[in-house]
Amino acid sequence: MGLANHVVADPLAEAMAYAKRIAGLPRQAAEITKRLCGRTPLTTGHAGGAGAGS
């Protein structure tokens, strides 16, 4: 669509600031959020999770 809702002076600096903010979050919270957004499979090899073949 080509829509923009936010313009910044330095996109790279904004992206790095956002990445640092995400990196500062608890790891488990970030993983759960990624799963809920469909960015990673639910079977990542964690103990107790539903793995392949179960």
Distance bins in CASP14 RR format, pairs under 12 A and 6 or more apart:
PFRMAT RR
TARGET T0000
AUTHOR 0000-0000-0000
RMODE 2
METHOD distances of the structure
MODEL  1
4 11 0 0 0 0 0 1 0 0 0 0 0
6 14 0 0 0 0 1 0 0 0 0 0 0
6 18 0 0 0 0 0 1 0 0 0 0 0
7 14 0 0 0 0 0 1 0 0 0 0 0
8 14 1 0 1 0 0 0 0 0 0 0 0
8 15 0 0 0 0 1 0 0 0 0 0 0
8 16 0 0 0 0 0 1 0 0 0 0 0
8 17 0 0 0 0 1 0 0 0 0 0 0
8 18 0 0 0 0 0 1 0 0 0 0 0
10 16 0 0 0 0 1 0 0 0 0 0 0
10 17 0 0 0 0 1 0 0 0 0 0 0
11 17 0 0 0 0 0 1 0 0 0 0 0
11 18 0 0 0 0 0 1 0 0 0 0 0
12 18 0 0 0 0 0 1 0 0 0 0 0
12 19 0 0 0 0 0 1 0 0 0 0 0
13 19 0 0 0 0 0 1 0 0 0 0 0
13 20 0 0 0 0 0 1 0 0 0 0 0
14 20 0 0 0 0 0 1 0 0 0 0 0
14 21 0 0 0 0 0 1 0 0 0 0 0
15 21 0 0 0 0 0 1 0 0 0 0 0
15 22 0 0 0 0 0 1 0 0 0 0 0
16 22 0 0 0 0 0 1 0 0 0 0 0
16 23 0 0 0 0 0 1 0 0 0 0 0
17 23 0 0 0 0 0 1 0 0 0 0 0
17 24 0 0 0 0 0 1 0 0 0 0 0
18 24 0 0 0 0 0 1 0 0 0 0 0
18 25 0 0 0 0 0 1 0 0 0 0 0
19 25 0 0 0 0 0 1 0 0 0 0 0
19 30 0 0 0 0 0 1 0 0 0 0 0
21 30 0 0 0 0 0 1 0 0 0 0 0
22 29 0 0 0 0 1 0 0 0 0 0 0
22 30 1 0 0 1 0 0 0 0 0 0 0
22 31 0 0 0 0 0 1 0 0 0 0 0
22 33 0 0 0 0 1 0 0 0 0 0 0
22 34 0 0 0 0 0 1 0 0 0 0 0
23 29 0 0 0 0 0 1 0 0 0 0 0
23 30 0 0 0 0 1 0 0 0 0 0 0
24 30 0 0 0 0 1 0 0 0 0 0 0
25 31 0 0 0 0 1 0 0 0 0 0 0
25 32 0 0 0 0 0 1 0 0 0 0 0
25 33 0 0 0 0 1 0 0 0 0 0 0
25 34 0 0 0 0 0 1 0 0 0 0 0
26 32 0 0 0 0 1 0 0 0 0 0 0
26 33 0 0 0 0 0 1 0 0 0 0 0
27 33 0 0 0 0 0 1 0 0 0 0 0
27 34 0 0 0 0 0 1 0 0 0 0 0
27 46 0 0 0 0 0 1 0 0 0 0 0
28 34 0 0 0 0 0 1 0 0 0 0 0
28 35 0 0 0 0 0 1 0 0 0 0 0
28 44 0 0 0 0 0 1 0 0 0 0 0
28 46 0 0 0 0 1 0 0 0 0 0 0
29 35 0 0 0 0 0 1 0 0 0 0 0
29 36 0 0 0 0 0 1 0 0 0 0 0
30 36 0 0 0 0 0 1 0 0 0 0 0
30 37 0 0 0 0 0 1 0 0 0 0 0
30 39 0 0 0 0 0 1 0 0 0 0 0
30 40 0 0 0 0 0 1 0 0 0 0 0
31 37 0 0 0 0 0 1 0 0 0 0 0
31 38 0 0 0 0 0 1 0 0 0 0 0
31 39 0 0 0 0 1 0 0 0 0 0 0
31 40 1 0 0 1 0 0 0 0 0 0 0
31 41 0 0 0 0 0 1 0 0 0 0 0
31 42 0 0 0 0 0 1 0 0 0 0 0
31 44 1 0 0 1 0 0 0 0 0 0 0
31 45 0 0 0 0 0 1 0 0 0 0 0
31 46 0 0 0 0 1 0 0 0 0 0 0
32 38 0 0 0 0 0 1 0 0 0 0 0
32 39 0 0 0 0 0 1 0 0 0 0 0
32 40 0 0 0 0 0 1 0 0 0 0 0
32 42 0 0 0 0 0 1 0 0 0 0 0
32 44 0 0 0 0 0 1 0 0 0 0 0
32 46 0 0 0 0 0 1 0 0 0 0 0
33 39 0 0 0 0 1 0 0 0 0 0 0
33 40 0 0 0 0 1 0 0 0 0 0 0
34 40 1 0 1 0 0 0 0 0 0 0 0
34 41 0 0 0 0 0 1 0 0 0 0 0
34 42 0 0 0 0 0 1 0 0 0 0 0
34 44 0 0 0 0 1 0 0 0 0 0 0
35 41 1 0 0 1 0 0 0 0 0 0 0
35 42 1 0 1 0 0 0 0 0 0 0 0
35 43 0 0 0 0 0 1 0 0 0 0 0
35 44 0 0 0 0 1 0 0 0 0 0 0
35 46 0 0 0 0 0 1 0 0 0 0 0
35 49 0 0 0 0 0 1 0 0 0 0 0
36 42 0 0 0 0 0 1 0 0 0 0 0
40 46 0 0 0 0 0 1 0 0 0 0 0
41 49 0 0 0 0 0 1 0 0 0 0 0
41 50 0 0 0 0 0 1 0 0 0 0 0
41 51 0 0 0 0 1 0 0 0 0 0 0
41 52 0 0 0 0 1 0 0 0 0 0 0
42 48 0 0 0 0 0 1 0 0 0 0 0
42 49 0 0 0 0 1 0 0 0 0 0 0
42 50 1 0 0 1 0 0 0 0 0 0 0
42 51 0 0 0 0 1 0 0 0 0 0 0
42 52 0 0 0 0 0 1 0 0 0 0 0
42 54 0 0 0 0 0 1 0 0 0 0 0
43 49 1 0 0 1 0 0 0 0 0 0 0
43 50 1 0 0 1 0 0 0 0 0 0 0
43 51 1 0 1 0 0 0 0 0 0 0 0
43 52 1 0 1 0 0 0 0 0 0 0 0
43 53 0 0 0 0 1 0 0 0 0 0 0
43 54 0 0 0 0 1 0 0 0 0 0 0
44 50 0 0 0 0 0 1 0 0 0 0 0
44 51 0 0 0 0 1 0 0 0 0 0 0
44 52 0 0 0 0 0 1 0 0 0 0 0
45 51 1 0 0 1 0 0 0 0 0 0 0
45 52 0 0 0 0 1 0 0 0 0 0 0
45 54 0 0 0 0 0 1 0 0 0 0 0
48 54 0 0 0 0 1 0 0 0 0 0 0
END
